[in-house]
Amino acid sequence: DEVLYFQADNKYTRVATRDGEALIRKTLKELVDELDPQQFWQIHRSTLVNVSAIASVSRDFRGRMEVRLKARPASLLVSESYAHLFRQM
């Protein structure tokens, strides 16, 4: 519940929480297989986001979809391959 998102970072995966970030030695593919797909959505080939951490979804000036988080000022890019997840919202 504390994890906001996971992001691939070379041979590691960055884990972002409200309080900070850490690196783990687990691939994003392994995490996709282990985590609940209802709670963590893959929004890019390098990013998994906790659905309950999403504050809003918008498009930037180029038309690319971005996810804004509740607990951090970061925004995460949504690739076209995963944009369908947000069309149902």
N, CA, C and O atoms as a printed pandas DataFrame, in Angstrom:
     atom_number atom_name residue_name chain_id  residue_number  x_coord  y_coord  z_coord
0              1         N          ASP        A               1    0.813   -1.202    0.000
1              2        CA          ASP        A               1    0.000    0.000    0.000
2              3         C          ASP        A               1    0.853    1.261    0.000
3              4         O          ASP        A               1    0.402    2.307   -0.465
4              5         N          GLU        A               2    2.059    1.181    0.506
5              6        CA          GLU        A               2    2.926    2.353    0.579
6              7         C          GLU        A               2    3.625    2.660   -0.732
7              8         O          GLU        A               2    4.074    3.786   -0.945
8              9         N          VAL        A               3    3.723    1.675   -1.614
9             10        CA          VAL        A               3    4.421    1.866   -2.878
10            11         C          VAL        A               3    3.536    2.649   -3.842
11            12         O          VAL        A               3    2.385    2.285   -4.083
12            13         N          LEU        A               4    4.093    3.736   -4.392
13            14        CA          LEU        A               4    3.374    4.543   -5.374
14            15         C          LEU        A               4    3.589    4.005   -6.778
15            16         O          LEU        A               4    2.647    3.870   -7.559
16            17         N          TYR        A               5    4.857    3.698   -7.092
17            18        CA          TYR        A               5    5.160    3.131   -8.404
18            19         C          TYR        A               5    6.499    2.410   -8.391
19            20         O          TYR        A               5    7.328    2.614   -7.505
20            21         N          PHE        A               6    6.690    1.563   -9.393
21            22        CA          PHE        A               6    7.946    0.880   -9.665
22            23         C          PHE        A               6    8.403    1.346  -11.036
23            24         O          PHE        A               6    7.592    1.481  -11.953
24            25         N          GLN        A               7    9.706    1.595  -11.182
25            26        CA          GLN        A               7   10.216    2.016  -12.475
26            27         C          GLN        A               7   11.550    1.340  -12.752
27            28         O          GLN        A               7   12.444    1.348  -11.906
28            29         N          ALA        A               8   11.682    0.755  -13.938
29            30        CA          ALA        A               8   12.919    0.073  -14.316
30            31         C          ALA        A               8   14.064    1.081  -14.362
31            32         O          ALA        A               8   13.906    2.195  -14.863
32            33         N          ASP        A               9   15.215    0.676  -13.832
33            34        CA          ASP        A               9   16.397    1.534  -13.781
34            35         C          ASP        A               9   17.620    0.656  -14.011
35            36         O          ASP        A               9   18.203    0.126  -13.065
36            37         N          ASN        A              10   18.000    0.508  -15.273
37            38        CA          ASN        A              10   19.082   -0.390  -15.685
38            39         C          ASN        A              10   18.803   -1.811  -15.205
39            40         O          ASN        A              10   17.779   -2.387  -15.575
40            41         N          LYS        A              11   19.684   -2.392  -14.392
41            42        CA          LYS        A              11   19.485   -3.764  -13.920
42            43         C          LYS        A              11   18.693   -3.820  -12.615
43            44         O          LYS        A              11   18.529   -4.890  -12.029
44            45         N          TYR        A              12   18.209   -2.677  -12.166
45            46        CA          TYR        A              12   17.460   -2.584  -10.920
46            47         C          TYR        A              12   16.061   -2.051  -11.197
47            48         O          TYR        A              12   15.724   -1.692  -12.325
48            49         N          THR        A              13   15.260   -2.008  -10.146
49            50        CA          THR        A              13   13.940   -1.386  -10.229
50            51         C          THR        A              13   13.836   -0.379   -9.088
51            52         O          THR        A              13   14.100   -0.695   -7.928
52            53         N          ARG        A              14   13.447    0.836   -9.447
53            54        CA          ARG        A              14   13.261    1.893   -8.456
54            55         C          ARG        A              14   11.880    1.741   -7.841
55            56         O          ARG        A              14   10.886    1.610   -8.554
56            57         N          VAL        A              15   11.822    1.759   -6.520
57            58        CA          VAL        A              15   10.568    1.684   -5.780
58            59         C          VAL        A              15   10.328    3.059   -5.175
59            60         O          VAL        A              15   11.139    3.534   -4.379
60            61         N          ALA        A              16    9.226    3.702   -5.541
61            62        CA          ALA        A              16    8.922    5.037   -5.026
62            63         C          ALA        A              16    7.777    4.964   -4.024
63            64         O          ALA        A              16    6.723    4.388   -4.297
64            65         N          THR        A              17    8.009    5.563   -2.856
65            66        CA          THR        A              17    6.989    5.661   -1.818
66            67         C          THR        A              17    6.788    7.143   -1.506
67            68         O          THR        A              17    7.451    8.003   -2.085
68            69         N          ARG        A              18    5.879    7.430   -0.597
69            70        CA          ARG        A              18    5.667    8.824   -0.184
70            71         C          ARG        A              18    6.925    9.429    0.413
71            72         O          ARG        A              18    7.190   10.621    0.257
72            73         N          ASP        A              19    7.697    8.596    1.099
73            74        CA          ASP        A              19    8.854    9.075    1.849
74            75         C          ASP        A              19   10.163    9.071    1.071
75            76         O          ASP        A              19   11.137    9.667    1.531
76            77         N          GLY        A              20   10.223    8.437   -0.062
77            78        CA          GLY        A              20   11.471    8.401   -0.811
78            79         C          GLY        A              20   11.513    7.295   -1.832
79            80         O          GLY        A              20   10.480    6.780   -2.262
80            81         N          GLU        A              21   12.729    6.935   -2.217
81            82        CA          GLU        A              21   12.942    5.911   -3.238
82            83         C          GLU        A              21   14.024    4.934   -2.787
83            84         O          GLU        A              21   14.883    5.262   -1.968
84            85         N          ALA        A              22   13.958    3.733   -3.341
85            86        CA          ALA        A              22   14.973    2.710   -3.095
86            87         C          ALA        A              22   15.119    1.877   -4.357
87            88         O          ALA        A              22   14.229    1.868   -5.207
88            89         N          LEU        A              23   16.228    1.186   -4.480
89            90        CA          LEU        A              23   16.450    0.286   -5.610
90            91         C          LEU        A              23   16.382   -1.152   -5.121
91            92         O          LEU        A              23   16.890   -1.477   -4.047
92            93         N          ILE        A              24   15.755   -2.004   -5.911
93            94        CA          ILE        A              24   15.708   -3.432   -5.599
94            95         C          ILE        A              24   16.242   -4.203   -6.790
95            96         O          ILE        A              24   16.248   -3.703   -7.915
96            97         N          ARG        A              25   16.691   -5.423   -6.535
97            98        CA          ARG        A              25   17.207   -6.288   -7.600
98            99         C          ARG        A              25   16.118   -7.253   -8.038
99           100         O          ARG        A              25   16.192   -8.456   -7.788
100          101         N          LYS        A              26   15.131   -6.715   -8.682
101          102        CA          LYS        A              26   14.044   -7.521   -9.199
102          103         C          LYS        A              26   13.583   -6.830  -10.474
103          104         O          LYS        A              26   13.443   -5.607  -10.509
104          105         N          THR        A              27   13.349   -7.605  -11.509
105          106        CA          THR        A              27   12.932   -6.997  -12.765
106          107         C          THR        A              27   11.459   -6.601  -12.712
107          108         O          THR        A              27   10.687   -7.103  -11.895
108          109         N          LEU        A              28   11.100   -5.698  -13.595
109          110        CA          LEU        A              28    9.712   -5.275  -13.675
110          111         C          LEU        A              28    8.822   -6.447  -14.087
111          112         O          LEU        A              28    7.688   -6.563  -13.624
112          113         N          LYS        A              29    9.337   -7.308  -14.951
113          114        CA          LYS        A              29    8.564   -8.475  -15.377
114          115         C          LYS        A              29    8.244   -9.382  -14.191
115          116         O          LYS        A              29    7.127   -9.889  -14.082
116          117         N          GLU        A              30    9.204   -9.586  -13.315
117          118        CA          GLU        A              30    8.964  -10.394  -12.116
118          119         C          GLU        A              30    7.887   -9.756  -11.244
119          120         O          GLU        A              30    7.023  -10.449  -10.707
120          121         N          LEU        A              31    7.942   -8.444  -11.108
121          122        CA          LEU        A              31    6.947   -7.746  -10.302
122          123         C          LEU        A              31    5.557   -7.841  -10.921
123          124         O          LEU        A              31    4.573   -8.014  -10.202
124          125         N          VAL        A              32    5.464   -7.733  -12.229
125          126        CA          VAL        A              32    4.172   -7.855  -12.914
126          127         C          VAL        A              32    3.556   -9.214  -12.601
127          128         O          VAL        A              32    2.352   -9.313  -12.362
128          129         N          ASP        A              33    4.373  -10.248  -12.601
129          130        CA          ASP        A              33    3.878  -11.598  -12.326
130          131         C          ASP        A              33    3.471  -11.793  -10.866
131          132         O          ASP        A              33    2.608  -12.621  -10.573
132          133         N          GLU        A              34    4.083  -11.036   -9.945
133          134        CA          GLU        A              34    3.840  -11.222   -8.520
134          135         C          GLU        A              34    2.753  -10.327   -7.939
135          136         O          GLU        A              34    2.095  -10.704   -6.969
136          137         N          LEU        A              35    2.558   -9.158   -8.515
137          138        CA          LEU        A              35    1.635   -8.177   -7.938
138          139         C          LEU        A              35    0.210   -8.340   -8.457
139          140         O          LEU        A              35   -0.013   -8.891   -9.535
140          141         N          ASP        A              36   -0.742   -7.857   -7.680
141          142        CA          ASP        A              36   -2.153   -7.892   -8.048
142          143         C          ASP        A              36   -2.404   -6.942   -9.220
143          144         O          ASP        A              36   -2.184   -5.738   -9.083
144          145         N          PRO        A              37   -2.861   -7.451  -10.372
145          146        CA          PRO        A              37   -3.085   -6.592  -11.538
146          147         C          PRO        A              37   -4.226   -5.593  -11.351
147          148         O          PRO        A              37   -4.352   -4.654  -12.137
148          149         N          GLN        A              38   -5.051   -5.776  -10.338
149          150        CA          GLN        A              38   -6.101   -4.803  -10.038
150          151         C          GLN        A              38   -5.531   -3.606   -9.267
151          152         O          GLN        A              38   -6.078   -2.506   -9.331
152          153         N          GLN        A              39   -4.434   -3.825   -8.541
153          154        CA          GLN        A              39   -3.836   -2.765   -7.735
154          155         C          GLN        A              39   -2.685   -2.066   -8.454
155          156         O          GLN        A              39   -2.513   -0.857   -8.305
156          157         N          PHE        A              40   -1.896   -2.806   -9.229
157          158        CA          PHE        A              40   -0.756   -2.231   -9.931
158          159         C          PHE        A              40   -0.924   -2.398  -11.430
159          160         O          PHE        A              40   -0.985   -3.515  -11.943
160          161         N          TRP        A              41   -0.998   -1.273  -12.122
161          162        CA          TRP        A              41   -1.151   -1.277  -13.570
162          163         C          TRP        A              41    0.176   -0.944  -14.230
163          164         O          TRP        A              41    0.902   -0.055  -13.786
164          165         N          GLN        A              42    0.480   -1.669  -15.296
165          166        CA          GLN        A              42    1.646   -1.322  -16.089
166          167         C          GLN        A              42    1.187   -0.234  -17.054
167          168         O          GLN        A              42    0.265   -0.442  -17.842
168          169         N          ILE        A              43    1.844    0.940  -16.987
169          170        CA          ILE        A              43    1.443    2.064  -17.820
170          171         C          ILE        A              43    2.488    2.386  -18.885
171          172         O          ILE        A              43    2.268    3.218  -19.766
172          173         N          HIS        A              44    3.616    1.716  -18.783
173          174        CA          HIS        A              44    4.718    1.902  -19.733
174          175         C          HIS        A              44    5.564    0.646  -19.615
175          176         O          HIS        A              44    5.476   -0.058  -18.608
176          177         N          ARG        A              45    6.368    0.352  -20.601
177          178        CA          ARG        A              45    7.179   -0.872  -20.498
178          179         C          ARG        A              45    8.139   -0.812  -19.321
179          180         O          ARG        A              45    8.645   -1.844  -18.882
180          181         N          SER        A              46    8.396    0.396  -18.800
181          182        CA          SER        A              46    9.310    0.526  -17.669
182          183         C          SER        A              46    8.641    1.005  -16.386
183          184         O          SER        A              46    9.338    1.329  -15.425
184          185         N          THR        A              47    7.298    1.062  -16.341
185          186        CA          THR        A              47    6.632    1.627  -15.169
186          187         C          THR        A              47    5.383    0.854  -14.768
187          188         O          THR        A              47    4.534    0.534  -15.600
188          189         N          LEU        A              48    5.291    0.560  -13.461
189          190        CA          LEU        A              48    4.082    0.021  -12.833
190          191         C          LEU        A              48    3.612    1.052  -11.821
191          192         O          LEU        A              48    4.423    1.569  -11.053
192          193         N          VAL        A              49    2.325    1.361  -11.803
193          194        CA          VAL        A              49    1.816    2.361  -10.872
194          195         C          VAL        A              49    0.722    1.759   -9.995
195          196         O          VAL        A              49   -0.071    0.932  -10.444
196          197         N          ASN        A              50    0.697    2.191   -8.739
197          198        CA          ASN        A              50   -0.353    1.783   -7.815
198          199         C          ASN        A              50   -1.600    2.593   -8.169
199          200         O          ASN        A              50   -1.572    3.822   -8.105
200          201         N          VAL        A              51   -2.672    1.936   -8.534
201          202        CA          VAL        A              51   -3.892    2.611   -8.988
202          203         C          VAL        A              51   -4.431    3.562   -7.922
203          204         O          VAL        A              51   -4.935    4.635   -8.253
204          205         N          SER        A              52   -4.333    3.191   -6.668
205          206        CA          SER        A              52   -4.854    4.045   -5.598
206          207         C          SER        A              52   -3.999    5.295   -5.377
207          208         O          SER        A              52   -4.421    6.198   -4.655
208          209         N          ALA        A              53   -2.818    5.369   -5.974
209          210        CA          ALA        A              53   -1.947    6.535   -5.840
210          211         C          ALA        A              53   -2.165    7.564   -6.939
211          212         O          ALA        A              53   -1.562    8.637   -6.905
212          213         N          ILE        A              54   -3.018    7.255   -7.913
213          214        CA          ILE        A              54   -3.248    8.153   -9.045
214          215         C          ILE        A              54   -4.195    9.275   -8.635
215          216         O          ILE        A              54   -5.297    9.029   -8.144
216          217         N          ALA        A              55   -3.743   10.514   -8.845
217          218        CA          ALA        A              55   -4.580   11.682   -8.560
218          219         C          ALA        A              55   -5.367   12.077   -9.804
219          220         O          ALA        A              55   -6.556   12.381   -9.719
220          221         N          SER        A              56   -4.701   12.071  -10.962
221          222        CA          SER        A              56   -5.371   12.452  -12.207
222          223         C          SER        A              56   -4.600   11.930  -13.408
223          224         O          SER        A              56   -3.438   11.536  -13.305
224          225         N          VAL        A              57   -5.271   11.939  -14.538
225          226        CA          VAL        A              57   -4.666   11.563  -15.815
226          227         C          VAL        A              57   -4.990   12.691  -16.787
227          228         O          VAL        A              57   -6.138   13.122  -16.902
228          229         N          SER        A              58   -3.961   13.157  -17.482
229          230        CA          SER        A              58   -4.174   14.243  -18.437
230          231         C          SER        A              58   -3.264   14.041  -19.642
231          232         O          SER        A              58   -2.439   13.128  -19.678
232          233         N          ARG        A              59   -3.437   14.908  -20.615
233          234        CA          ARG        A              59   -2.577   14.873  -21.801
234          235         C          ARG        A              59   -1.676   16.099  -21.791
235          236         O          ARG        A              59   -2.099   17.190  -21.411
236          237         N          ASP        A              60   -0.425   15.909  -22.214
237          238        CA          ASP        A              60    0.484   17.050  -22.285
238          239         C          ASP        A              60    0.272   17.775  -23.618
239          240         O          ASP        A              60   -0.607   17.398  -24.393
240          241         N          PHE        A              61    1.059   18.793  -23.884
241          242        CA          PHE        A              61    0.873   19.593  -25.092
242          243         C          PHE        A              61    1.147   18.815  -26.375
243          244         O          PHE        A              61    0.753   19.255  -27.455
244          245         N          ARG        A              62    1.810   17.675  -26.275
245          246        CA          ARG        A              62    2.050   16.816  -27.438
246          247         C          ARG        A              62    0.976   15.738  -27.596
247          248         O          ARG        A              62    0.997   14.971  -28.558
248          249         N          GLY        A              63    0.047   15.684  -26.656
249          250        CA          GLY        A              63   -1.015   14.692  -26.711
250          251         C          GLY        A              63   -0.697   13.397  -25.992
251          252         O          GLY        A              63   -1.493   12.459  -26.030
252          253         N          ARG        A              64    0.449   13.330  -25.338
253          254        CA          ARG        A              64    0.824   12.118  -24.596
254          255         C          ARG        A              64    0.110   12.116  -23.248
255          256         O          ARG        A              64   -0.044   13.157  -22.609
256          257         N          MET        A              65   -0.312   10.959  -22.839
257          258        CA          MET        A              65   -1.020   10.810  -21.575
258          259         C          MET        A              65   -0.026   10.761  -20.422
259          260         O          MET        A              65    1.017   10.113  -20.510
260          261         N          GLU        A              66   -0.371   11.466  -19.325
261          262        CA          GLU        A              66    0.456   11.482  -18.119
262          263         C          GLU        A              66   -0.398   11.202  -16.894
263          264         O          GLU        A              66   -1.550   11.625  -16.807
264          265         N          VAL        A              67    0.196   10.476  -15.944
265          266        CA          VAL        A              67   -0.451   10.190  -14.664
266          267         C          VAL        A              67    0.185   11.096  -13.621
267          268         O          VAL        A              67    1.410   11.161  -13.513
268          269         N          ARG        A              68   -0.632   11.784  -12.867
269          270        CA          ARG        A              68   -0.150   12.586  -11.735
270          271         C          ARG        A              68   -0.494   11.821  -10.457
271          272         O          ARG        A              68   -1.569   11.234  -10.330
272          273         N          LEU        A              69    0.439   11.848   -9.529
273          274        CA          LEU        A              69    0.283   11.094   -8.285
274          275         C          LEU        A              69   -0.236   11.978   -7.151
275          276         O          LEU        A              69   -0.018   13.189   -7.140
276          277         N          LYS        A              70   -0.920   11.353   -6.207
277          278        CA          LYS        A              70   -1.470   12.068   -5.049
278          279         C          LYS        A              70   -0.376   12.533   -4.102
279          280         O          LYS        A              70   -0.394   13.681   -3.658
280          281         N          ALA        A              71    0.570   11.668   -3.786
281          282        CA          ALA        A              71    1.517   11.919   -2.708
282          283         C          ALA        A              71    2.853   12.511   -3.154
283          284         O          ALA        A              71    3.673   12.869   -2.308
284          285         N          ARG        A              72    3.088   12.622   -4.454
285          286        CA          ARG        A              72    4.355   13.151   -4.956
286          287         C          ARG        A              72    4.074   14.050   -6.141
287          288         O          ARG        A              72    3.088   13.849   -6.850
288          289         N          PRO        A              73    4.921   15.036   -6.368
289          290        CA          PRO        A              73    4.703   15.939   -7.496
290          291         C          PRO        A              73    5.071   15.331   -8.854
291          292         O          PRO        A              73    4.912   15.984   -9.886
292          293         N          ALA        A              74    5.552   14.113   -8.859
293          294        CA          ALA        A              74    5.981   13.470  -10.104
294          295         C          ALA        A              74    4.805   13.173  -11.023
295          296         O          ALA        A              74    3.684   12.938  -10.572
296          297         N          SER        A              75    5.086   13.189  -12.320
297          298        CA          SER        A              75    4.107   12.710  -13.289
298          299         C          SER        A              75    4.783   11.603  -14.083
299          300         O          SER        A              75    5.981   11.663  -14.358
300          301         N          LEU        A              76    4.010   10.601  -14.445
301          302        CA          LEU        A              76    4.530    9.419  -15.136
302          303         C          LEU        A              76    3.899    9.327  -16.510
303          304         O          LEU        A              76    2.688    9.493  -16.653
304          305         N          LEU        A              77    4.699    9.068  -17.505
305          306        CA          LEU        A              77    4.232    8.955  -18.874
306          307         C          LEU        A              77    3.518    7.629  -19.102
307          308         O          LEU        A              77    3.980    6.582  -18.649
308          309         N          VAL        A              78    2.401    7.677  -19.801
309          310        CA          VAL        A              78    1.644    6.475  -20.173
310          311         C          VAL        A              78    1.903    6.234  -21.658
311          312         O          VAL        A              78    1.664    7.119  -22.480
312          313         N          SER        A              79    2.384    5.054  -22.005
313          314        CA          SER        A              79    2.619    4.759  -23.420
314          315         C          SER        A              79    1.294    4.435  -24.096
315          316         O          SER        A              79    0.332    4.039  -23.438
316          317         N          GLU        A              80    1.250    4.602  -25.394
317          318        CA          GLU        A              80    0.028    4.333  -26.163
318          319         C          GLU        A              80   -0.452    2.893  -25.986
319          320         O          GLU        A              80   -1.652    2.623  -26.044
320          321         N          SER        A              81    0.474    1.983  -25.772
321          322        CA          SER        A              81    0.117    0.574  -25.590
322          323         C          SER        A              81   -0.752    0.341  -24.360
323          324         O          SER        A              81   -1.504   -0.631  -24.301
324          325         N          TYR        A              82   -0.648    1.240  -23.373
325          326        CA          TYR        A              82   -1.382    1.067  -22.121
326          327         C          TYR        A              82   -2.441    2.149  -21.898
327          328         O          TYR        A              82   -3.073    2.177  -20.842
328          329         N          ALA        A              83   -2.643    3.024  -22.857
329          330        CA          ALA        A              83   -3.622    4.114  -22.720
330          331         C          ALA        A              83   -5.047    3.582  -22.561
331          332         O          ALA        A              83   -5.893    4.248  -21.964
332          333         N          HIS        A              84   -5.313    2.396  -23.086
333          334        CA          HIS        A              84   -6.665    1.822  -22.992
334          335         C          HIS        A              84   -7.121    1.647  -21.539
335          336         O          HIS        A              84   -8.322    1.645  -21.268
336          337         N          LEU        A              85   -6.181    1.500  -20.610
337          338        CA          LEU        A              85   -6.529    1.341  -19.192
338          339         C          LEU        A              85   -7.292    2.554  -18.668
339          340         O          LEU        A              85   -8.149    2.426  -17.793
340          341         N          PHE        A              86   -6.982    3.715  -19.202
341          342        CA          PHE        A              86   -7.567    4.945  -18.699
342          343         C          PHE        A              86   -8.805    5.376  -19.480
343          344         O          PHE        A              86   -9.542    6.252  -19.029
344          345         N          ARG        A              87   -9.033    4.798  -20.597
345          346        CA          ARG        A              87  -10.238    5.112  -21.369
346          347         C          ARG        A              87  -11.488    4.565  -20.692
347          348         O          ARG        A              87  -12.589    5.068  -20.916
348          349         N          GLN        A              88  -11.323    3.536  -19.865
349          350        CA          GLN        A              88  -12.464    2.939  -19.171
350          351         C          GLN        A              88  -12.786    3.671  -17.872
351          352         O          GLN        A              88  -13.809    3.389  -17.248
352          353         N          MET        A              89  -11.940    4.598  -17.457
353          354        CA          MET        A              89  -12.166    5.325  -16.194
354          355         C          MET        A              89  -13.188    6.433  -16.388
355          356         O          MET        A              89  -13.507    7.152  -15.441
